[in-house]
Amino acid sequence: MFHTHRYRLRAYNNCIVGSELVDWLLRKDKVFHRDQAVAIGQALLDAMWLESVTGSELFRDEYALYKPGETASVHDSSLEVSLTAEGEIVPVEDYMEPMWFREIQSEDKGNLTDDDGLGL
């Protein structure tokens, strides 16, 4: 998800596009609505897991670039690993996710109504 992207004739390494993060959260069933994904993106910005390339303080569901922030850099050096039965060391998936993010439940997804603005 983090790749080199171009913005205003400049290349930025190890970045993610805001709309791609929103799409990923929806695909992985972490959220049900794009607004929820934007709120998570904003929380990641506020907690310094992400940093806006342009210096914006708002997370945007568009072609806005974000790079790993200070918090991600600190946790990057403490990669969690597990030991397989064969004695191989393997990285634990999703080690970069904050604990509260892992605990997001998808139980609220089944209660759609017309009030959700989806025209159902």
Disulfide bonds with the S-S distance in Angstrom:
none
